[in-house]
Amino acid sequence: MRRSRTIRRLMATTLPAALLFGSVNSTAVAEPLKGDQMSTYGLAGGIDTPTAQMLEDGTLGASVSWSEYGRRTNIVFQLLPRLTTVLRYSRVEGINDYRNDGYISDRSFDLRLQFLDEDQDGWRPAVAVGLQDFIGTGVYSGEYIVATKTVTPKVSVSAGLGWGVLAGKNRTIDVDDEGGTLNAGDWFSGGPKPFASVSWQVNDKLNLVAEYSNDKYQARYNNGNFFQQGDAEPGNNLNLAAYYRFGESYQAGIYSIGGETFGMQVSIALNPREAPYPSGLEKAPAPVRPRPALAADPDGWAGTWAQDPTAQPAIQQALGTALDDEGQILESMALNANRAEVRIRNQRYISQAEAIGRTARLMTRALPPSVETFVITSTADGVPTSSVTLRRSDVERLENTEASQIAAVAQLTDAPRSAPGLVRTPDVYPRFRWSIQPYWDLGIFSAEDGLTNEVGAEASASYELRPGLFLTGTLRQRVFGDIDQRGPGIPGVQRGEYYSAKEYESNPDLASYNGIPRVRSDTRMYTGNTSPVIPELTLAYYAKATDNVYARVTGGLLERAYGGVSAEVLWKPVNSPLAFGAEINRVRKRDFDQLFDFRDYEVTMGHVSAYYEFSNGFTAQLDVGKYLAGDKGATVSLSREFANGWRIGAYATKTDLSAEEFGEGSFDKGITFSIPLGWATGVPTRERVSADLRSLSRDGGAQLNVNGRLYDRIRDSHSVELYEGWGRFWR
């Protein structure tokens, strides 16, 4: 039965609403039905068909599957307990485009929402709705509603209705479609067909799957071209698979499609709540030292020691040495008979609460008994960001209780720019730090290049002349790789044809196209250098204008493609989830050798920003302004951070450039992730492994990549972020 246009529109418009409002509902009656078997599309599922299962909340995973029909590389993130997202890059065999290679490379994106729980004691299954390849060109486009029921502890059954490829009715693909459009009018259209799967968990390692699938592995274009993926369509609708698990995170399997075509799959799933070293490998903190009885130290309790001019220097030196052993810097200290304020820079712990807790312990050991009030002020780049005030008696009384109890008696306030009596610790400034380490640049999701990489050595140095004033530089030397220098694509010819580096550099007229400057589409001109390059060389100054207004000015070689001056201001009260900022940049394009020469293009650009931190670990950001190419628009970002420091997010930018002017992809978008190195090694460190995954480098919506932006530096010691990790206070 064909659905009416009204019904199709209703489904197309109510599903996004269900995804939005259902995903933020935190009052579900039961835990989501979970599964750990990934389908060839990267979500929890059968082989090619979906199920209503979810991965563990927060899971970041990847899978690769191969068969004669193609190769699918999936990156999956369990954004919420009931909402799964997948970004996919595929090599689809049997389809020809302008290159006539016998395959195409395709990018796609999926969403799945589990909106009904399984009743494990009754008949009701879990039910989910999903959109498959709903923002790509549509090779895998389809929608579904699916139910899954646990029959026995080891057997689960799924059945559903699928549209598009899930019904064996591929959508007609527009040959001129650049991707990036929703095409919501096609959702749930074309008539559904049923699909089903059964999964048998034989033991802790082995899982067997059988499914009924309608996918014919075909593609149809609006210019009349029709392609059969692989050598032929599946011989029947039955698919079979066996998967074997290695440890907690890895899985490998083999499968058959239609009884005639065989494939392989490997997958990895990382859960931020399941670190390889859950307790960490850092040494235990020094215990709280209770104060002696009054009779044992009457002078210490009386505070007469404070009149001795040698007392504070000796105490400050002892405390600074102890903090240094904990990976922290005692920048300054104010001390009197009853109160002590220390200003610390945390260089080791991913959670600022852990740094504060260890500092409080050390203060009980270093300070005379008359000092009852502890003020621990956190700093970032030499600027005070927040102050936590504690009573010493509370620290002594609550050491062996839950961290929530010390949180209840702690007072968090904005840190003043200066405080009376603060004495800077000798020899803290100037400070010089350097490192030499390998680097690995990875290029993925390119339709023309596939997976590319570059490996080399990187030397970095930072010289802190005074509080807030930094001279920073990086020197790189490429060793090997296949990310070679080349110009942008040649307009008016088949996609995949590029100007040579020599052609592009020698012809100034190529520096723009259709009046749009090439600000990022010539990114590959900044690669492939065999001589040393300087990706960054800057002088940056951080300051605090008022108790809750921060400022930054950075000048020099800001990134590998641009140099100039960047200025920023941020309003961020310590106890507010809301923040506002503004940034302005005057930059000029660097020469391709990444040394000290510049090209002709320069621009003044910037944006105003709003940030909001939700209590469940999500942060939303809106940037509105002018971008590198002079286009104007807005960027919306949403990220999620876990208590152990994992950060995963997504962003999208839309400007006044049309989809045609922007080119393939229609608008700028991508995903980001940042994983603390200490999560994997167990050794405390603030170092992170971070990446920005975007499928294309286009000129529209291009932002300046300047290091040291204020918001992420400031928020670690502010209320939402600080209390998110407060469970580590006594760690």
Residue, then its C-alpha position, 0 to 999 in steps of 0.5 A: m500500500r502506497r502512503s499518501r503524501t500527507i502521511r509521508r510528510l507527517m512521518a518526515t516532520t515528526l521523526p526529527a521532533a521525536l529524535l530531539f525530544g525523545s533523546v533529551n528525556s531523562t525519565a525513562v522507565a527502564e534501561p535501554l535494550k543494549g546490544d554489542q554486535m555491530s552490523t555492516y552499517g556500524l550500529a548495533g544490529g544484525i548483518d545488513t538489517p537494524t535492530a532496536q538495540m543500543l550500545e552502552d551509553g557514551t560508546l565510541g566505536a569503529s567498524v570496517s566490513w568488506s565484501e564484493y559489494g564494497r567496503r564500509t568504514n563506520i564511526v559510531f557514537q552512542l550520543l545518548p542512552r537511546l540515540t545512536t549516530v553513525l558517520r560512514y565512508s564507503r567504497v561501493e563496488g560496481i558503480n561507475d562515475y566520471r573516473n570509470d574506476g568501477y566503484i564510487s566513494d560515498r559518505s553517509f550519516d545515520l540516526r537511530l532512536q529507541f523510543l520504547d523499552e522492552d518489558q523483560d517480564g512481559w510481551r512488549p519488545a523494545v522499539a526503535v526508529g531510524l534514518q539511514d544515509f539521510i544526509g548523503t547522496g542516497v546510495y544507502s538511503g532508507e528508513y525503518i521501524v524495528a522491534t527487538k525482544t529478548v526471548t532467552p538470555k542468549v537469544s534475541v529476535s528482531a523484526g521491522l518494516g523498512w523503506g528505501v534500500l531496506a525494502g529493496k527499493n533504492r531511491t533515485i539518486d540525483v547526479d547533480d546532488e552535492g550531498g548534505t541535504l536532508n531530502a525529507g520528502d523521500w523519507f518513509s516513501g516507496g512502500p515498506k517491506p518486512f525484515a527480521s533477524v535472530s541472534w544467538q549468543v552461544n557463549d561469552k565469545l561466539n555470536l551467531v546471526a541469521e537475518y532476512s534482508n530485502d537489499k538488492y545492492q543496486a543503484r539508480y540515477n536520474n540520468g537513466n544509469f542503473f548499476q548492480q553493486g558487486d557481480a550480481e544481486p544476492g541469490n536469496n534473502l537469507n544472510l548468515a554470520a558468526y562473530y567472535r569477541f576478543g576481550e571487552s572491546y574487539q570483535a571479528g566476524i565472517y558473513s554471507i549475503g544471499g548464500e553466495t557472497f562472503g564478507m569479513q568485519v572487524s570492530i572496536a568499541l571503547n566505553p569511556r566508563e570502562a578504562p583499561y586502568p579504572s583506578g589509575l596508576e598514580k600514586a596515592p595522595a598524602p593523607v590529611r594530617p589532623r592538627p595537634a591538640l592545643a596543649a601540644d602546640p599552643d604557639g601554633w594555635a595562637g597564631t604568633w608564628a605569623q609575626d615571624p617574617t621568615a615563616q611564610p617563605a619557609i611554609q611557601q617553599a615547603l608547600g611548593t615543593a610538595l605540590d611540585d611532586e604532585g604535578q602542580i605549580l604553586e604560583s603565589m600564596a597569601l598567608n595570615a594567622n587564620r587564612a591561607e590562599v594558594r594559587i595553583r596551576n594543575q599540570r597533571y590531572i584531567s579533573q581539576a577537582e582532583a588537583i584541588g583535593r590533593t592541594a587541600r590535603l597538602m595544606t593540612r600538612a604544611l600550615p600551622p594549626s591556627v589556619e582554619t580557612f583554605v582558599i584554593t584558587s585555580t589558574a589557567d595560563g597565569v590567569p586566576t579562574s575560580s576559588v574554592t574555599l574550605r574550612r580546615s576542620d571540614v577537610e579533617r572531618l570528611e576525608n573518609t566520606e563521600a566526595s559529595q559531603i565535602a562539595a556541600v560545604a565547599q564554596l566556589t566563587d569567581a577568583p579576583r584578579s589579585a588578592p591582598g598579601l599574595v606573594r609570588t613563589p620564587d623562580v616560577y617565572p620565567r619558565f621554559r618547556w620543550s618537547i620532541q615527539p613524532y607526529w602522524d597526520l591522517g586524512i580520511f573520508s576523501a572520495e578521491d584519495g581514500l586513506t592518506n597519512e604523513v609521519g614526521a618529527e615535531a619539536s615544540a617549545s613554550y617560554e612563559l615570560r611572566p604570568g599570562l605572557f607566552l612565546t610558543g613555537t613548533l617546528r616540523q620535519r616530514v619523514f614520509g607519507d602520501i599526503d602530497q602537495r597539489g592545487p585545488g580541483i579544476p572547475g569545469v572538468q570532471r571531479g578529481e582533476y587538480y591543478s599542479a602545485k606549480e600551476y596554482e602557485s604561479n597563477p594568482d588568478l587561481a586563488s579564487y573561484n566565482g569570486i570566493p577566495r580559496v581559503r581552505s580548498d587549497t589546503r593540500m598546498y600546505t602539505g608535502n614539504t620535505s624541508p622543515v616547516i613552522p606550523e605555529l610561532t606566536l606571542a600570546y597574552y592572557a588577562k582578566a579584565t574583571d572577576n568574570v571577564y577574560a581576555r586573550v591577544t595572540g599574534g604571529l604565525l597563528e596556524r599553518a595557513y594564516g598569520g596575524v593578530s587574534a583578540e578575544v574576550l569572554w564573559k564566564p561567571v564561575n557558577s553560571p552555565l551560560a557564557f558569552g564571547a567575542e573574537i576578532n582576527r586580522v589575518r593574512k595567508r601564509d606562503f606554502d613553505q610555512l616559513f615567514d613569507f605571506r601571500d596577497y590574501e588578507v581578511t578581517m573576520g570574527h564572531v560572537s559566541a554563546y555557550y551553555e553547559f547542561s548538567n548532563g555533560f552536554t555543551a551547546q555553542l553558537d557562533v555567529g559572524k564572518y568567516l575566512a572567505g568573507d562569507k557570513g553565517a553561523t556555526v552550531s556545535l554540540s558536545r558531550e563530556f564525561a566525568n573522565g574527560w572524554r569529549i565527543g561532539a558535532y558541528a555544522t556551519k551554514t553561511d550566505l553561500s549557496a549550496e552550489e557556491f559551497g560545492e560538494g557537501s552543501f555546507d560545512k560539518g564534522i565531528t570532533f573527539s578528544i580522549p585523555l591520554g591518561w584514560a588509556t595509560g592509567v598515568p595521570t596527564r592532561e595530554r589528549v588525543s584529539a581529532d576533527l573529522r570532516s569529509l571535505s575542506r571547502d571555503g565556505g564556513a571556514q574558521l581560523n584555527v588559533n590555539g588557546r581560545l578562552y572557553d575551554r581553558i577557563r571552564d575546567s575549574h568552573s561549576v558545571e565542569l568542576y562538579e562533574g568530576w568532583g568524585r575525584f576530590w579524594r582520589 
